[in-house]
Amino acid sequence: MRALLFLWVLFSLIAAAMAYLITFEEYRRHLPDRRRAISESVRTAAVTLLFFLMVGAVLSPFLARLAR
């Protein structure tokens, strides 16, 4: 169970980092203000991180039961 939670956190962090990079690259092209592009990208990364952590918290017990 602990390994499964570790993997959820690890992949959630990777997903948040990728969401930040993708969003920042797009906003950097379309927004003249770099600070706004960074803040929007951080917001997107935070939402992505929270989403995947919540999904992991909900699904981990079910997946642990299936793995037994």
PQR file with spaces between the fields and no chain letter, atoms N, CA, C, O and H, PARSE charges and radii, in Angstrom:
ATOM       1  N    MET     1       0.828   -1.193    0.000 -0.4000 1.5000
ATOM       2  CA   MET     1       0.000    0.000    0.000 -0.0000 2.0000
ATOM       3  C    MET     1       0.875    1.261    0.000  0.5500 1.7000
ATOM       4  O    MET     1       0.568    2.230   -0.694 -0.5500 1.4000
ATOM       5  N    ARG     2       1.960    1.247    0.775 -0.4000 1.5000
ATOM       6  CA   ARG     2       2.826    2.413    0.839 -0.0000 2.0000
ATOM       7  C    ARG     2       3.508    2.665   -0.500  0.5500 1.7000
ATOM       8  O    ARG     2       3.679    3.811   -0.914 -0.5500 1.4000
ATOM       9  H    ARG     2       2.210    0.460    1.339  0.4000 1.0000
ATOM      10  N    ALA     3       3.898    1.580   -1.172 -0.4000 1.5000
ATOM      11  CA   ALA     3       4.539    1.736   -2.478 -0.0000 2.0000
ATOM      12  C    ALA     3       3.564    2.334   -3.481  0.5500 1.7000
ATOM      13  O    ALA     3       3.941    3.164   -4.308 -0.5500 1.4000
ATOM      14  H    ALA     3       3.759    0.648   -0.835  0.4000 1.0000
ATOM      15  N    LEU     4       2.324    1.913   -3.405 -0.4000 1.5000
ATOM      16  CA   LEU     4       1.303    2.452   -4.305 -0.0000 2.0000
ATOM      17  C    LEU     4       1.086    3.943   -4.057  0.5500 1.7000
ATOM      18  O    LEU     4       0.968    4.718   -5.006 -0.5500 1.4000
ATOM      19  H    LEU     4       2.018    1.238   -2.734  0.4000 1.0000
ATOM      20  N    LEU     5       1.032    4.344   -2.805 -0.4000 1.5000
ATOM      21  CA   LEU     5       0.880    5.763   -2.485 -0.0000 2.0000
ATOM      22  C    LEU     5       2.100    6.565   -2.926  0.5500 1.7000
ATOM      23  O    LEU     5       1.968    7.689   -3.412 -0.5500 1.4000
ATOM      24  H    LEU     5       1.128    3.715   -2.033  0.4000 1.0000
ATOM      25  N    PHE     6       3.281    5.988   -2.757 -0.4000 1.5000
ATOM      26  CA   PHE     6       4.492    6.652   -3.217 -0.0000 2.0000
ATOM      27  C    PHE     6       4.449    6.884   -4.719  0.5500 1.7000
ATOM      28  O    PHE     6       4.812    7.958   -5.199 -0.5500 1.4000
ATOM      29  H    PHE     6       3.388    5.075   -2.363  0.4000 1.0000
ATOM      30  N    LEU     7       4.004    5.873   -5.457 -0.4000 1.5000
ATOM      31  CA   LEU     7       3.912    6.024   -6.913 -0.0000 2.0000
ATOM      32  C    LEU     7       2.882    7.077   -7.299  0.5500 1.7000
ATOM      33  O    LEU     7       3.114    7.840   -8.237 -0.5500 1.4000
ATOM      34  H    LEU     7       3.709    5.001   -5.066  0.4000 1.0000
ATOM      35  N    TRP     8       1.748    7.140   -6.602 -0.4000 1.5000
ATOM      36  CA   TRP     8       0.743    8.164   -6.893 -0.0000 2.0000
ATOM      37  C    TRP     8       1.310    9.550   -6.690  0.5500 1.7000
ATOM      38  O    TRP     8       1.092   10.440   -7.513 -0.5500 1.4000
ATOM      39  H    TRP     8       1.559    6.521   -5.840  0.4000 1.0000
ATOM      40  N    VAL     9       2.044    9.745   -5.589 -0.4000 1.5000
ATOM      41  CA   VAL     9       2.624   11.059   -5.314 -0.0000 2.0000
ATOM      42  C    VAL     9       3.684   11.394   -6.357  0.5500 1.7000
ATOM      43  O    VAL     9       3.732   12.513   -6.866 -0.5500 1.4000
ATOM      44  H    VAL     9       2.221    9.022   -4.921  0.4000 1.0000
ATOM      45  N    LEU    10       4.522   10.430   -6.668 -0.4000 1.5000
ATOM      46  CA   LEU    10       5.581   10.656   -7.655 -0.0000 2.0000
ATOM      47  C    LEU    10       4.998   11.037   -9.013  0.5500 1.7000
ATOM      48  O    LEU    10       5.419   12.024   -9.617 -0.5500 1.4000
ATOM      49  H    LEU    10       4.483    9.520   -6.255  0.4000 1.0000
ATOM      50  N    PHE    11       4.046   10.271   -9.485 -0.4000 1.5000
ATOM      51  CA   PHE    11       3.468   10.564  -10.793 -0.0000 2.0000
ATOM      52  C    PHE    11       2.602   11.820  -10.777  0.5500 1.7000
ATOM      53  O    PHE    11       2.458   12.482  -11.805 -0.5500 1.4000
ATOM      54  H    PHE    11       3.704    9.470   -8.994  0.4000 1.0000
ATOM      55  N    SER    12       2.028   12.153   -9.634 -0.4000 1.5000
ATOM      56  CA   SER    12       1.290   13.415   -9.518 -0.0000 2.0000
ATOM      57  C    SER    12       2.232   14.601   -9.642  0.5500 1.7000
ATOM      58  O    SER    12       1.903   15.597  -10.285 -0.5500 1.4000
ATOM      59  H    SER    12       2.144   11.616   -8.799  0.4000 1.0000
ATOM      60  N    LEU    13       3.398   14.495   -9.029 -0.4000 1.5000
ATOM      61  CA   LEU    13       4.388   15.564   -9.143 -0.0000 2.0000
ATOM      62  C    LEU    13       4.897   15.704  -10.573  0.5500 1.7000
ATOM      63  O    LEU    13       5.094   16.816  -11.064 -0.5500 1.4000
ATOM      64  H    LEU    13       3.665   13.685   -8.506  0.4000 1.0000
ATOM      65  N    ILE    14       5.107   14.584  -11.230 -0.4000 1.5000
ATOM      66  CA   ILE    14       5.547   14.629  -12.628 -0.0000 2.0000
ATOM      67  C    ILE    14       4.466   15.257  -13.501  0.5500 1.7000
ATOM      68  O    ILE    14       4.770   16.068  -14.376 -0.5500 1.4000
ATOM      69  H    ILE    14       4.947   13.681  -10.832  0.4000 1.0000
ATOM      70  N    ALA    15       3.208   14.888  -13.269 -0.4000 1.5000
ATOM      71  CA   ALA    15       2.105   15.461  -14.046 -0.0000 2.0000
ATOM      72  C    ALA    15       1.995   16.964  -13.820  0.5500 1.7000
ATOM      73  O    ALA    15       1.738   17.719  -14.758 -0.5500 1.4000
ATOM      74  H    ALA    15       2.962   14.229  -12.558  0.4000 1.0000
ATOM      75  N    ALA    16       2.189   17.398  -12.587 -0.4000 1.5000
ATOM      76  CA   ALA    16       2.126   18.838  -12.284 -0.0000 2.0000
ATOM      77  C    ALA    16       3.273   19.580  -12.960  0.5500 1.7000
ATOM      78  O    ALA    16       3.080   20.672  -13.495 -0.5500 1.4000
ATOM      79  H    ALA    16       2.398   16.785  -11.824  0.4000 1.0000
ATOM      80  N    ALA    17       4.459   18.992  -12.937 -0.4000 1.5000
ATOM      81  CA   ALA    17       5.599   19.639  -13.593 -0.0000 2.0000
ATOM      82  C    ALA    17       5.383   19.750  -15.099  0.5500 1.7000
ATOM      83  O    ALA    17       5.699   20.777  -15.700 -0.5500 1.4000
ATOM      84  H    ALA    17       4.615   18.104  -12.503  0.4000 1.0000
ATOM      85  N    MET    18       4.855   18.717  -15.696 -0.4000 1.5000
ATOM      86  CA   MET    18       4.594   18.751  -17.129 -0.0000 2.0000
ATOM      87  C    MET    18       3.484   19.747  -17.460  0.5500 1.7000
ATOM      88  O    MET    18       3.559   20.445  -18.471 -0.5500 1.4000
ATOM      89  H    MET    18       4.598   17.883  -15.208  0.4000 1.0000
ATOM      90  N    ALA    19       2.462   19.816  -16.619 -0.4000 1.5000
ATOM      91  CA   ALA    19       1.393   20.792  -16.836 -0.0000 2.0000
ATOM      92  C    ALA    19       1.948   22.203  -16.755  0.5500 1.7000
ATOM      93  O    ALA    19       1.563   23.073  -17.537 -0.5500 1.4000
ATOM      94  H    ALA    19       2.401   19.249  -15.798  0.4000 1.0000
ATOM      95  N    TYR    20       2.851   22.433  -15.811 -0.4000 1.5000
ATOM      96  CA   TYR    20       3.475   23.752  -15.698 -0.0000 2.0000
ATOM      97  C    TYR    20       4.254   24.087  -16.964  0.5500 1.7000
ATOM      98  O    TYR    20       4.093   25.169  -17.527 -0.5500 1.4000
ATOM      99  H    TYR    20       3.164   21.726  -15.176  0.4000 1.0000
ATOM     100  N    LEU    21       5.089   23.169  -17.406 -0.4000 1.5000
ATOM     101  CA   LEU    21       5.926   23.435  -18.576 -0.0000 2.0000
ATOM     102  C    LEU    21       5.104   23.681  -19.835  0.5500 1.7000
ATOM     103  O    LEU    21       5.395   24.597  -20.604 -0.5500 1.4000
ATOM     104  H    LEU    21       5.220   22.289  -16.948  0.4000 1.0000
ATOM     105  N    ILE    22       4.098   22.878  -20.039 -0.4000 1.5000
ATOM     106  CA   ILE    22       3.256   23.027  -21.233 -0.0000 2.0000
ATOM     107  C    ILE    22       2.481   24.347  -21.176  0.5500 1.7000
ATOM     108  O    ILE    22       2.432   25.085  -22.159 -0.5500 1.4000
ATOM     109  H    ILE    22       3.862   22.134  -19.415  0.4000 1.0000
ATOM     110  N    THR    23       1.882   24.636  -20.029 -0.4000 1.5000
ATOM     111  CA   THR    23       1.099   25.856  -19.897 -0.0000 2.0000
ATOM     112  C    THR    23       1.974   27.094  -20.001  0.5500 1.7000
ATOM     113  O    THR    23       1.597   28.070  -20.649 -0.5500 1.4000
ATOM     114  H    THR    23       1.922   24.036  -19.230  0.4000 1.0000
ATOM     115  N    PHE    24       3.139   27.059  -19.368 -0.4000 1.5000
ATOM     116  CA   PHE    24       4.032   28.215  -19.432 -0.0000 2.0000
ATOM     117  C    PHE    24       4.470   28.485  -20.862  0.5500 1.7000
ATOM     118  O    PHE    24       4.510   29.638  -21.293 -0.5500 1.4000
ATOM     119  H    PHE    24       3.445   26.265  -18.841  0.4000 1.0000
ATOM     120  N    GLU    25       4.796   27.444  -21.590 -0.4000 1.5000
ATOM     121  CA   GLU    25       5.234   27.627  -22.980 -0.0000 2.0000
ATOM     122  C    GLU    25       4.127   28.258  -23.826  0.5500 1.7000
ATOM     123  O    GLU    25       4.395   29.134  -24.648 -0.5500 1.4000
ATOM     124  H    GLU    25       4.763   26.508  -21.240  0.4000 1.0000
ATOM     125  N    GLU    26       2.900   27.819  -23.628 -0.4000 1.5000
ATOM     126  CA   GLU    26       1.790   28.387  -24.394 -0.0000 2.0000
ATOM     127  C    GLU    26       1.484   29.821  -23.987  0.5500 1.7000
ATOM     128  O    GLU    26       1.300   30.687  -24.842 -0.5500 1.4000
ATOM     129  H    GLU    26       2.682   27.108  -22.960  0.4000 1.0000
ATOM     130  N    TYR    27       1.429   30.076  -22.676 -0.4000 1.5000
ATOM     131  CA   TYR    27       1.143   31.431  -22.217 -0.0000 2.0000
ATOM     132  C    TYR    27       2.266   32.394  -22.569  0.5500 1.7000
ATOM     133  O    TYR    27       2.010   33.567  -22.840 -0.5500 1.4000
ATOM     134  H    TYR    27       1.579   29.373  -21.981  0.4000 1.0000
ATOM     135  N    ARG    28       3.502   31.919  -22.568 -0.4000 1.5000
ATOM     136  CA   ARG    28       4.636   32.776  -22.912 -0.0000 2.0000
ATOM     137  C    ARG    28       4.519   33.283  -24.347  0.5500 1.7000
ATOM     138  O    ARG    28       4.923   34.404  -24.655 -0.5500 1.4000
ATOM     139  H    ARG    28       3.709   30.966  -22.347  0.4000 1.0000
ATOM     140  N    ARG    29       3.971   32.459  -25.203 -0.4000 1.5000
ATOM     141  CA   ARG    29       3.787   32.874  -26.599 -0.0000 2.0000
ATOM     142  C    ARG    29       2.664   33.883  -26.761  0.5500 1.7000
ATOM     143  O    ARG    29       2.733   34.761  -27.622 -0.5500 1.4000
ATOM     144  H    ARG    29       3.643   31.548  -24.953  0.4000 1.0000
ATOM     145  N    HIS    30       1.632   33.764  -25.942 -0.4000 1.5000
ATOM     146  CA   HIS    30       0.426   34.566  -26.152 -0.0000 2.0000
ATOM     147  C    HIS    30       0.270   35.750  -25.207  0.5500 1.7000
ATOM     148  O    HIS    30      -0.493   36.671  -25.501 -0.5500 1.4000
ATOM     149  H    HIS    30       1.576   33.051  -25.243  0.4000 1.0000
ATOM     150  N    LEU    31       0.975   35.745  -24.082 -0.4000 1.5000
ATOM     151  CA   LEU    31       0.854   36.836  -23.125 -0.0000 2.0000
ATOM     152  C    LEU    31       2.146   37.643  -23.097  0.5500 1.7000
ATOM     153  O    LEU    31       3.230   37.069  -22.993 -0.5500 1.4000
ATOM     154  H    LEU    31       1.594   34.997  -23.844  0.4000 1.0000
ATOM     155  N    PRO    32       2.045   38.953  -23.188 -0.5600 1.5000
ATOM     156  CA   PRO    32       3.275   39.770  -23.149  0.2800 2.0000
ATOM     157  C    PRO    32       3.890   39.845  -21.748  0.5500 1.7000
ATOM     158  O    PRO    32       5.100   40.036  -21.621 -0.5500 1.4000
ATOM     159  N    ASP    33       3.082   39.700  -20.704 -0.4000 1.5000
ATOM     160  CA   ASP    33       3.565   39.807  -19.330 -0.0000 2.0000
ATOM     161  C    ASP    33       4.049   38.449  -18.827  0.5500 1.7000
ATOM     162  O    ASP    33       3.259   37.515  -18.687 -0.5500 1.4000
ATOM     163  H    ASP    33       2.100   39.546  -20.808  0.4000 1.0000
ATOM     164  N    ARG    34       5.341   38.343  -18.559 -0.4000 1.5000
ATOM     165  CA   ARG    34       5.940   37.074  -18.132 -0.0000 2.0000
ATOM     166  C    ARG    34       5.441   36.657  -16.743  0.5500 1.7000
ATOM     167  O    ARG    34       5.257   35.468  -16.483 -0.5500 1.4000
ATOM     168  H    ARG    34       5.983   39.101  -18.673  0.4000 1.0000
ATOM     169  N    ARG    35       5.222   37.634  -15.852 -0.4000 1.5000
ATOM     170  CA   ARG    35       4.747   37.307  -14.507 -0.0000 2.0000
ATOM     171  C    ARG    35       3.368   36.665  -14.540  0.5500 1.7000
ATOM     172  O    ARG    35       3.091   35.739  -13.777 -0.5500 1.4000
ATOM     173  H    ARG    35       5.371   38.599  -16.064  0.4000 1.0000
ATOM     174  N    ARG    36       2.516   37.149  -15.407 -0.4000 1.5000
ATOM     175  CA   ARG    36       1.176   36.558  -15.514 -0.0000 2.0000
ATOM     176  C    ARG    36       1.251   35.149  -16.079  0.5500 1.7000
ATOM     177  O    ARG    36       0.512   34.265  -15.647 -0.5500 1.4000
ATOM     178  H    ARG    36       2.741   37.901  -16.026  0.4000 1.0000
ATOM     179  N    ALA    37       2.137   34.936  -17.040 -0.4000 1.5000
ATOM     180  CA   ALA    37       2.312   33.597  -17.603 -0.0000 2.0000
ATOM     181  C    ALA    37       2.788   32.625  -16.531  0.5500 1.7000
ATOM     182  O    ALA    37       2.335   31.482  -16.473 -0.5500 1.4000
ATOM     183  H    ALA    37       2.738   35.655  -17.391  0.4000 1.0000
ATOM     184  N    ILE    38       3.701   33.084  -15.685 -0.4000 1.5000
ATOM     185  CA   ILE    38       4.202   32.219  -14.605 -0.0000 2.0000
ATOM     186  C    ILE    38       3.094   31.925  -13.596  0.5500 1.7000
ATOM     187  O    ILE    38       2.928   30.781  -13.174 -0.5500 1.4000
ATOM     188  H    ILE    38       4.069   34.012  -15.732  0.4000 1.0000
ATOM     189  N    SER    39       2.337   32.948  -13.207 -0.4000 1.5000
ATOM     190  CA   SER    39       1.293   32.722  -12.204 -0.0000 2.0000
ATOM     191  C    SER    39       0.190   31.810  -12.730  0.5500 1.7000
ATOM     192  O    SER    39      -0.313   30.965  -11.989 -0.5500 1.4000
ATOM     193  H    SER    39       2.472   33.878  -13.550  0.4000 1.0000
ATOM     194  N    GLU    40      -0.190   31.964  -13.978 -0.4000 1.5000
ATOM     195  CA   GLU    40      -1.199   31.078  -14.559 -0.0000 2.0000
ATOM     196  C    GLU    40      -0.674   29.641  -14.661  0.5500 1.7000
ATOM     197  O    GLU    40      -1.422   28.686  -14.456 -0.5500 1.4000
ATOM     198  H    GLU    40       0.219   32.650  -14.579  0.4000 1.0000
ATOM     199  N    SER    41       0.592   29.501  -14.973 -0.4000 1.5000
ATOM     200  CA   SER    41       1.191   28.177  -15.083 -0.0000 2.0000
ATOM     201  C    SER    41       1.284   27.495  -13.724  0.5500 1.7000
ATOM     202  O    SER    41       1.051   26.292  -13.607 -0.5500 1.4000
ATOM     203  H    SER    41       1.200   30.278  -15.139  0.4000 1.0000
ATOM     204  N    VAL    42       1.625   28.269  -12.699 -0.4000 1.5000
ATOM     205  CA   VAL    42       1.685   27.704  -11.347 -0.0000 2.0000
ATOM     206  C    VAL    42       0.296   27.287  -10.896  0.5500 1.7000
ATOM     207  O    VAL    42       0.135   26.241  -10.267 -0.5500 1.4000
ATOM     208  H    VAL    42       1.814   29.246  -12.794  0.4000 1.0000
ATOM     209  N    ARG    43      -0.697   28.086  -11.207 -0.4000 1.5000
ATOM     210  CA   ARG    43      -2.079   27.728  -10.853 -0.0000 2.0000
ATOM     211  C    ARG    43      -2.503   26.437  -11.545  0.5500 1.7000
ATOM     212  O    ARG    43      -3.123   25.574  -10.923 -0.5500 1.4000
ATOM     213  H    ARG    43      -0.566   28.936  -11.718  0.4000 1.0000
ATOM     214  N    THR    44      -2.177   26.303  -12.811 -0.4000 1.5000
ATOM     215  CA   THR    44      -2.514   25.083  -13.542 -0.0000 2.0000
ATOM     216  C    THR    44      -1.793   23.875  -12.958  0.5500 1.7000
ATOM     217  O    THR    44      -2.380   22.800  -12.832 -0.5500 1.4000
ATOM     218  H    THR    44      -1.673   27.004  -13.316  0.4000 1.0000
ATOM     219  N    ALA    45      -0.533   24.046  -12.604 -0.4000 1.5000
ATOM     220  CA   ALA    45       0.229   22.943  -12.008 -0.0000 2.0000
ATOM     221  C    ALA    45      -0.360   22.539  -10.655  0.5500 1.7000
ATOM     222  O    ALA    45      -0.420   21.352  -10.335 -0.5500 1.4000
ATOM     223  H    ALA    45      -0.056   24.919  -12.707  0.4000 1.0000
ATOM     224  N    ALA    46      -0.793   23.517   -9.864 -0.4000 1.5000
ATOM     225  CA   ALA    46      -1.381   23.213   -8.562 -0.0000 2.0000
ATOM     226  C    ALA    46      -2.691   22.451   -8.701  0.5500 1.7000
ATOM     227  O    ALA    46      -2.941   21.496   -7.965 -0.5500 1.4000
ATOM     228  H    ALA    46      -0.745   24.482  -10.124  0.4000 1.0000
ATOM     229  N    VAL    47      -3.516   22.869   -9.634 -0.4000 1.5000
ATOM     230  CA   VAL    47      -4.783   22.169   -9.865 -0.0000 2.0000
ATOM     231  C    VAL    47      -4.517   20.747  -10.352  0.5500 1.7000
ATOM     232  O    VAL    47      -5.187   19.809   -9.921 -0.5500 1.4000
ATOM     233  H    VAL    47      -3.313   23.645  -10.232  0.4000 1.0000
ATOM     234  N    THR    48      -3.558   20.586  -11.236 -0.4000 1.5000
ATOM     235  CA   THR    48      -3.212   19.260  -11.731 -0.0000 2.0000
ATOM     236  C    THR    48      -2.707   18.376  -10.598  0.5500 1.7000
ATOM     237  O    THR    48      -3.096   17.213  -10.498 -0.5500 1.4000
ATOM     238  H    THR    48      -3.014   21.349  -11.586  0.4000 1.0000
ATOM     239  N    LEU    49      -1.848   18.919   -9.749 -0.4000 1.5000
ATOM     240  CA   LEU    49      -1.324   18.157   -8.622 -0.0000 2.0000
ATOM     241  C    LEU    49      -2.447   17.732   -7.687  0.5500 1.7000
ATOM     242  O    LEU    49      -2.522   16.567   -7.293 -0.5500 1.4000
ATOM     243  H    LEU    49      -1.532   19.865   -9.831  0.4000 1.0000
ATOM     244  N    LEU    50      -3.313   18.658   -7.331 -0.4000 1.5000
ATOM     245  CA   LEU    50      -4.428   18.328   -6.434 -0.0000 2.0000
ATOM     246  C    LEU    50      -5.364   17.292   -7.049  0.5500 1.7000
ATOM     247  O    LEU    50      -5.833   16.390   -6.355 -0.5500 1.4000
ATOM     248  H    LEU    50      -3.253   19.604   -7.651  0.4000 1.0000
ATOM     249  N    PHE    51      -5.637   17.416   -8.339 -0.4000 1.5000
ATOM     250  CA   PHE    51      -6.519   16.465   -8.998 -0.0000 2.0000
ATOM     251  C    PHE    51      -5.949   15.054   -8.931  0.5500 1.7000
ATOM     252  O    PHE    51      -6.644   14.116   -8.541 -0.5500 1.4000
ATOM     253  H    PHE    51      -5.257   18.149   -8.903  0.4000 1.0000
ATOM     254  N    PHE    52      -4.681   14.907   -9.314 -0.4000 1.5000
ATOM     255  CA   PHE    52      -4.106   13.568   -9.333 -0.0000 2.0000
ATOM     256  C    PHE    52      -3.897   13.010   -7.930  0.5500 1.7000
ATOM     257  O    PHE    52      -3.995   11.798   -7.738 -0.5500 1.4000
ATOM     258  H    PHE    52      -4.116   15.669   -9.631  0.4000 1.0000
ATOM     259  N    LEU    53      -3.612   13.858   -6.948 -0.4000 1.5000
ATOM     260  CA   LEU    53      -3.506   13.371   -5.575 -0.0000 2.0000
ATOM     261  C    LEU    53      -4.854   12.900   -5.049  0.5500 1.7000
ATOM     262  O    LEU    53      -4.925   11.894   -4.343 -0.5500 1.4000
ATOM     263  H    LEU    53      -3.531   14.842   -7.104  0.4000 1.0000
ATOM     264  N    MET    54      -5.929   13.619   -5.386 -0.4000 1.5000
ATOM     265  CA   MET    54      -7.259   13.192   -4.948 -0.0000 2.0000
ATOM     266  C    MET    54      -7.664   11.890   -5.626  0.5500 1.7000
ATOM     267  O    MET    54      -8.215   10.997   -4.983 -0.5500 1.4000
ATOM     268  H    MET    54      -5.871   14.437   -5.959  0.4000 1.0000
ATOM     269  N    VAL    55      -7.394   11.781   -6.909 -0.4000 1.5000
ATOM     270  CA   VAL    55      -7.706   10.531   -7.610 -0.0000 2.0000
ATOM     271  C    VAL    55      -6.920    9.381   -7.001  0.5500 1.7000
ATOM     272  O    VAL    55      -7.455    8.288   -6.817 -0.5500 1.4000
ATOM     273  H    VAL    55      -6.947   12.506   -7.432  0.4000 1.0000
ATOM     274  N    GLY    56      -5.657    9.625   -6.689 -0.4000 1.5000
ATOM     275  CA   GLY    56      -4.838    8.593   -6.065 -0.0000 2.0000
ATOM     276  C    GLY    56      -5.342    8.207   -4.693  0.5500 1.7000
ATOM     277  O    GLY    56      -5.336    7.028   -4.339 -0.5500 1.4000
ATOM     278  H    GLY    56      -5.222   10.513   -6.838  0.4000 1.0000
ATOM     279  N    ALA    57      -5.778    9.186   -3.914 -0.4000 1.5000
ATOM     280  CA   ALA    57      -6.297    8.900   -2.576 -0.0000 2.0000
ATOM     281  C    ALA    57      -7.581    8.083   -2.643  0.5500 1.7000
ATOM     282  O    ALA    57      -7.831    7.239   -1.782 -0.5500 1.4000
ATOM     283  H    ALA    57      -5.783   10.144   -4.202  0.4000 1.0000
ATOM     284  N    VAL    58      -8.381    8.330   -3.647 -0.4000 1.5000
ATOM     285  CA   VAL    58      -9.640    7.594   -3.786 -0.0000 2.0000
ATOM     286  C    VAL    58      -9.401    6.181   -4.333  0.5500 1.7000
ATOM     287  O    VAL    58     -10.018    5.219   -3.876 -0.5500 1.4000
ATOM     288  H    VAL    58      -8.178    9.016   -4.346  0.4000 1.0000
ATOM     289  N    LEU    59      -8.513    6.070   -5.300 -0.4000 1.5000
ATOM     290  CA   LEU    59      -8.318    4.779   -5.957 -0.0000 2.0000
ATOM     291  C    LEU    59      -7.335    3.844   -5.257  0.5500 1.7000
ATOM     292  O    LEU    59      -7.392    2.635   -5.482 -0.5500 1.4000
ATOM     293  H    LEU    59      -8.012    6.852   -5.672  0.4000 1.0000
ATOM     294  N    SER    60      -6.451    4.349   -4.430 -0.4000 1.5000
ATOM     295  CA   SER    60      -5.440    3.498   -3.791 -0.0000 2.0000
ATOM     296  C    SER    60      -6.016    2.355   -2.981  0.5500 1.7000
ATOM     297  O    SER    60      -5.534    1.231   -3.124 -0.5500 1.4000
ATOM     298  H    SER    60      -6.404    5.331   -4.248  0.4000 1.0000
ATOM     299  N    PRO    61      -7.021    2.569   -2.136 -0.5600 1.5000
ATOM     300  CA   PRO    61      -7.565    1.433   -1.394  0.2800 2.0000
ATOM     301  C    PRO    61      -8.160    0.351   -2.305  0.5500 1.7000
ATOM     302  O    PRO    61      -8.028   -0.843   -2.035 -0.5500 1.4000
ATOM     303  N    PHE    62      -8.806    0.780   -3.367 -0.4000 1.5000
ATOM     304  CA   PHE    62      -9.396   -0.199   -4.290 -0.0000 2.0000
ATOM     305  C    PHE    62      -8.324   -0.981   -5.027  0.5500 1.7000
ATOM     306  O    PHE    62      -8.445   -2.193   -5.200 -0.5500 1.4000
ATOM     307  H    PHE    62      -8.913    1.749   -3.587  0.4000 1.0000
ATOM     308  N    LEU    63      -7.282   -0.300   -5.459 -0.4000 1.5000
ATOM     309  CA   LEU    63      -6.201   -0.982   -6.159 -0.0000 2.0000
ATOM     310  C    LEU    63      -5.402   -1.882   -5.232  0.5500 1.7000
ATOM     311  O    LEU    63      -4.901   -2.920   -5.663 -0.5500 1.4000
ATOM     312  H    LEU    63      -7.183    0.685   -5.319  0.4000 1.0000
ATOM     313  N    ALA    64      -5.275   -1.503   -3.968 -0.4000 1.5000
ATOM     314  CA   ALA    64      -4.582   -2.363   -2.997 -0.0000 2.0000
ATOM     315  C    ALA    64      -5.354   -3.651   -2.772  0.5500 1.7000
ATOM     316  O    ALA    64      -4.756   -4.717   -2.626 -0.5500 1.4000
ATOM     317  H    ALA    64      -5.683   -0.659   -3.618  0.4000 1.0000
ATOM     318  N    ARG    65      -6.675   -3.562   -2.743 -0.4000 1.5000
ATOM     319  CA   ARG    65      -7.498   -4.776   -2.591 -0.0000 2.0000
ATOM     320  C    ARG    65      -7.396   -5.673   -3.812  0.5500 1.7000
ATOM     321  O    ARG    65      -7.380   -6.898   -3.688 -0.5500 1.4000
ATOM     322  H    ARG    65      -7.160   -2.696   -2.861  0.4000 1.0000
ATOM     323  N    LEU    66      -7.327   -5.074   -4.976 -0.4000 1.5000
ATOM     324  CA   LEU    66      -7.199   -5.877   -6.200 -0.0000 2.0000
ATOM     325  C    LEU    66      -5.853   -6.570   -6.293  0.5500 1.7000
ATOM     326  O    LEU    66      -5.747   -7.649   -6.875 -0.5500 1.4000
ATOM     327  H    LEU    66      -7.339   -4.079   -5.076  0.4000 1.0000
ATOM     328  N    ALA    67      -4.824   -5.958   -5.725 -0.4000 1.5000
ATOM     329  CA   ALA    67      -3.473   -6.519   -5.815 -0.0000 2.0000
ATOM     330  C    ALA    67      -3.279   -7.705   -4.881  0.5500 1.7000
ATOM     331  O    ALA    67      -2.323   -8.461   -5.054 -0.5500 1.4000
ATOM     332  H    ALA    67      -4.910   -5.081   -5.252  0.4000 1.0000
ATOM     333  N    ARG    68      -4.143   -7.892   -3.911 -0.4000 1.5000
ATOM     334  CA   ARG    68      -3.986   -9.017   -2.957 -0.0000 2.0000
ATOM     335  C    ARG    68      -4.302  -10.325   -3.555  0.5500 1.7000
ATOM     336  O    ARG    68      -4.215  -11.350   -2.879 -0.5500 1.4000
ATOM     337  H    ARG    68      -4.919   -7.278   -3.771  0.4000 1.0000
